[in-house]
Amino acid sequence: MNEQFLKDNGIDVERGIELLGDIEMYNETMEDYLTEQETRIPKLKEYKENKDAENYAILAHALKSDSKYLGFLNLIDLAYAHELKGKENDTNYIDEHFDELMDEVNKIDSICRQYLGK
C-alpha cells in the first residue's frame, strides 16, 4: 500500500510526515501505534466499565496524541471529547459515546494494518 491509500481513507499523511520528519519514521510510529493499541483498548474498556474516569481520560489523551502524530483526523476529535469528559468525570457521556469511539478506532486500526501489510 502507498500513502495515497491513507489519504483516500481520510488520513492526513502530510501532517504526520511534517511532525515526524519522513515516511520511514511515520511508518515506524504507525507500527508502534498498533502495538500500543493491543493493550490500550482493553484498558480503555476496563476503565469505562469500572467508571474510572481519571485513568480513562489519561488513555484517551494518549490516543488523541498518537492520532495527531499520524493524522487520524476523526479519531483526534473523538478521543479529545472522551479525554475532556473523562476529566469531567462524565461517565454517562463515555458510556453513551464509547461505541462511536471504538468504531473509529477499529476503522483506523484496520486501515493501518492494510497499509502496513499486516
C-alpha positions in Angstrom: 0.0 0.0 0.0 1.1 3.5 -0.6 0.4 6.9 1.0 -2.5 7.6 -1.4 -4.3 4.7 0.3 -4.1 6.5 3.6 -5.2 9.8 2.0 -8.2 8.1 0.3 -9.2 6.9 3.8 -9.2 10.3 5.3 -5.8 10.2 7.0 -3.7 13.4 6.8 -0.4 11.8 5.9 1.3 15.1 5.2 0.6 16.3 8.7 2.1 13.2 10.1 5.2 13.4 8.0 5.6 17.1 8.8 5.5 16.2 12.5 7.6 13.1 12.3 10.2 14.0 9.7 9.8 11.4 6.9 7.8 8.5 5.7 10.1 5.9 7.4 9.5 7.5 10.8 5.8 7.8 10.1 5.6 4.1 9.3 7.6 3.2 12.4 5.3 5.3 14.5 2.2 3.6 13.0 3.7 0.2 13.9 4.2 1.4 17.5 0.7 2.8 17.5 -0.8 -0.6 16.5 1.3 -2.4 19.2 0.2 0.1 21.8 -3.5 -0.4 20.8 -3.2 -4.1 21.8 -3.0 -3.0 25.5 -4.6 0.4 25.3 -8.0 -0.6 24.0 -8.6 -3.4 26.6 -7.6 -1.0 29.4 -9.8 1.8 28.0 -12.7 -0.7 28.1 -11.8 -1.8 31.6 -11.7 1.8 32.8 -15.0 2.6 31.2 -16.6 -0.5 32.9 -15.1 0.4 36.3 -16.2 4.1 35.9 -12.5 5.0 36.4 -12.8 8.4 34.6 -9.4 9.6 35.7 -7.4 6.8 34.1 -9.8 6.7 31.1 -9.0 10.4 30.4 -5.3 9.6 30.5 -5.6 6.9 27.9 -8.0 8.9 25.8 -5.3 11.7 25.9 -2.6 9.2 24.7 -4.9 8.0 21.9 -5.5 11.7 20.9 -1.8 12.4 20.9 -0.9 9.4 18.8 -3.7 10.2 16.4 -2.4 13.7 16.0 1.1 12.5 15.0 -0.4 10.1 12.5 -3.0 12.4 11.0 -6.1 10.4 12.1 -8.4 13.5 12.0 -11.7 12.0 13.1 -10.0 10.0 15.9 -8.3 13.1 17.2 -11.7 14.8 17.7 -13.4 11.8 19.2 -10.5 10.9 21.6 -10.3 14.6 22.7 -14.0 14.6 23.5 -13.5 11.5 25.6 -10.5 12.9 27.3 -12.4 16.0 28.3 -15.4 14.0 29.5 -13.1 11.7 31.5 -11.6 14.8 33.2 -15.1 16.0 34.0 -16.0 12.5 35.4 -18.8 12.4 32.9 -19.2 8.6 32.8 -22.7 8.9 31.1 -21.1 10.6 28.1 -18.4 8.0 28.0 -20.9 5.1 28.1 -23.2 6.7 25.5 -20.4 7.5 23.0 -17.9 4.7 23.6 -19.2 2.6 20.6 -18.7 5.6 18.3 -15.1 5.9 19.6 -14.4 2.2 19.2 -15.9 2.1 15.7 -13.4 4.8 14.6 -10.5 3.0 16.5 -11.4 -0.2 14.7 -11.6 1.5 11.3 -8.3 3.3 11.8 -6.6 0.1 13.0 -7.9 -1.8 10.0 -6.6 0.9 7.6 -3.2 0.9 9.4 -2.9 -2.9 9.1 -3.8 -2.9 5.4 -1.3 -0.1 4.8 1.4 -1.9 6.6 0.5 -5.3 5.1 -0.4 -6.9 8.5 
